């Protein structure tokens, strides 16, 4: 385990959403000698066998049950990682009264839901830890990341896209947009980055994807993420360059991501971090 992960309290819990990220975190903690308690709604919970101690399958998103299990198994902290379907905010019947009580006081969006969950956990005395200190090598560095540098046209497009995102990100929707020949083709909203890529492909079948972190995202549990699926979706849509915000974007399965980018001739670039 990396030195900067030594501050993680012994026996942590992971609230695991979809995707590779929670699996990688569980592997890293397990390799350090402290397999985490994993709580998940995932249908492929078997993925955590051998790297979770124990694995608790949840039949519905009950935060009361989560807190009970964390206390019962002696976990001292919790890590929230993985995709959660944003449509959950429109299914209040799935939530227990603990979450609904806080949501009624907030603007109804997925960030409010995550923030409400964090607030409840920490009020219960369970600190929520950032996962990037466990996987520091997953953070995108600045500059050229791929086999080829971006073309002059791609640089113009991603620089323009970054300038647009700096204006839209404070409005608290989306993390990404697609620019082609100096025009914004698609802007991410609730549908997510993959669907935005597909929409851009249907419209123009070319362009640059730019992804950055919103000001209202909490770096403990809500960092922008790209990976092999991003590259494959870009290739299918005809996009030729991906620019992400350095130090605030996770690159999952980096070896495979970079290999796919080379195979698909997609340029990868780390934009300067907009950290304040």
ZIKAKA-V401077 format. One record per backbone hydrogen bond with DSSP energy under -0.5 kcal/mol. CO is the residue of the C=O (numbers start at 0). NH is the residue of the N-H. E is the energy in kcal/mol with one decimal. If there is no record, write none. Layout:
BEGIN
co-><CO	CO>
nh-><NH	NH>
e-><E	E>
END
This chain:
BEGIN
co-><1	2	4	10	10	11	12	13	13	14	14	15	17	19	19	20	21	22	23	24	25	26	27	28	29	35	36	36	37	38	39	41	43	44	45	47	47	50	53	53	53	54	55	59	60	60	61	62	63	64	65	66	67	68	69	70	75	76	77	78	78	80	82	84	85	86	87	90	91	95	95	96	97	98	99	101	102	106	108	109	110	111	112	113	114	115	116	117	118	119	120	121	124	126	126	130	130	134	135	137	139	142	150	151	152	153	154	155	156	157	158	159	160	161	162	163	163	164	167	168	174	175	176	177	177	178	179	182	182	185	188	191	192	193	194	195	196	197	198	199	199	206	206	207	207	208	209	210	213	216	217	217	219	223	225	226	226	227	228	229	230	231	232	233	233	234	239	240	241	242	243	243	244	247	248	249	249	250	252	253	254	255	256	257	258	259	260	260	261	264	266	267	267	268	268	269	270>
nh-><4	5	7	75	76	36	78	15	38	16	80	40	82	22	23	24	25	26	27	28	29	30	31	33	32	52	13	38	55	15	57	44	46	47	48	50	51	35	37	52	55	56	39	61	62	95	65	66	67	68	69	70	71	72	74	73	126	12	128	14	80	16	17	87	88	89	90	93	94	98	99	100	101	102	103	104	105	108	112	113	114	115	116	117	118	119	120	121	122	123	125	124	126	77	128	133	134	137	138	250	246	269	154	155	156	157	158	159	160	161	162	163	164	165	166	166	167	168	170	171	211	187	209	184	185	207	182	179	184	177	191	195	196	197	198	199	200	201	202	203	204	239	240	178	209	242	176	244	216	218	220	221	130	249	251	229	230	231	232	233	234	235	236	237	238	237	266	208	268	210	245	270	247	223	139	225	251	253	256	257	258	259	260	261	262	263	264	265	264	266	241	144	145	243	270	142	245>
e-><-2.0	-1.9	-1.6	-2.7	-0.6	-2.0	-2.5	-0.9	-2.9	-0.6	-2.0	-0.7	-2.4	-0.5	-2.3	-2.3	-2.2	-2.4	-2.3	-2.4	-2.4	-2.7	-1.2	-2.0	-1.8	-3.0	-3.0	-0.5	-3.4	-2.4	-3.1	-0.6	-2.4	-2.1	-1.9	-2.0	-1.0	-0.7	-2.4	-0.6	-0.5	-0.6	-2.2	-2.3	-0.7	-0.6	-1.8	-2.6	-2.1	-2.6	-2.4	-2.3	-2.4	-2.1	-1.9	-1.1	-0.6	-2.2	-2.6	-2.7	-0.6	-3.4	-2.8	-1.8	-1.6	-1.8	-2.1	-2.3	-1.4	-1.1	-1.9	-2.2	-0.8	-2.4	-1.7	-1.6	-1.5	-1.3	-1.8	-2.2	-2.8	-2.4	-2.1	-2.4	-2.4	-2.2	-2.5	-2.6	-2.1	-1.4	-2.4	-1.4	-0.6	-2.4	-0.6	-1.2	-1.4	-1.9	-1.5	-3.3	-3.3	-2.8	-2.4	-2.2	-2.2	-2.8	-2.4	-2.1	-2.7	-2.4	-1.7	-1.9	-2.6	-1.9	-0.5	-1.2	-2.1	-3.2	-1.9	-2.1	-2.6	-2.8	-2.7	-3.2	-1.2	-2.9	-1.4	-2.6	-0.6	-2.6	-0.9	-1.6	-2.5	-2.1	-2.2	-2.2	-2.3	-2.2	-1.5	-2.9	-1.4	-2.3	-0.8	-2.4	-0.5	-2.9	-1.8	-1.3	-1.1	-0.6	-1.6	-2.1	-1.0	-2.8	-2.9	-0.7	-1.6	-2.5	-2.6	-2.3	-2.6	-2.2	-1.6	-0.9	-2.3	-0.8	-2.3	-2.8	-2.3	-2.6	-0.5	-3.8	-1.2	-0.8	-2.8	-2.6	-0.7	-0.6	-2.6	-3.1	-2.0	-2.6	-2.1	-2.1	-2.3	-2.6	-0.5	-3.0	-0.7	-0.5	-2.9	-2.4	-1.0	-2.5	-0.7	-2.6	-2.6>
END
